[in-house]
Amino acid sequence: MPITAPDCRLHVVVGVLRNASNQLLIQQRLPGKPCAGQWEFPGGKLEKGETPEQALVRELKEELGVTVENPIPLTQISHDYAHAKVWLDVFLVNQFDQQVMAVEGQQYAWQGMHEIVRMEILDPVRPILDAIKRL
């Protein structure tokens, strides 16, 4: 995976946490944020000087209170929202310590892929699910 996003794109990392039951953690965007109420995989923006892996570890600790171990690069996605153009570095996370908690007050759920596609999800979630199916 490249270290940086293409020019003019907001570089974002995404973590797809998978539990022992093969369910994926999905969370709902908070009120007041763009696309509020829709469901997404957790993650966030890279800070200056961070690698995608470092940003993923930081973001998942901040959002979910977990420490990530051995994230697996899954896919990269370029997506244009009305409010931003983003470059997503997506990682599969099978190993994490501690129990997940909604540190920022967001709703979250462990769901199978068939349940996720029936939810009100952000557009980039579908290609992420497609990448998981290819594993």
Secondary structure by P-SEA (a helix, b strand, c coil): cccccccccbbbbbbbccccccbbbbbbbccccccccccccccccccccccaaaaaaaaaaaccccccccccccbbbbbbcccbbbbbbbbbbcccccccccccbbbbbbccaaaaaacccccaaaaaaaaaaac
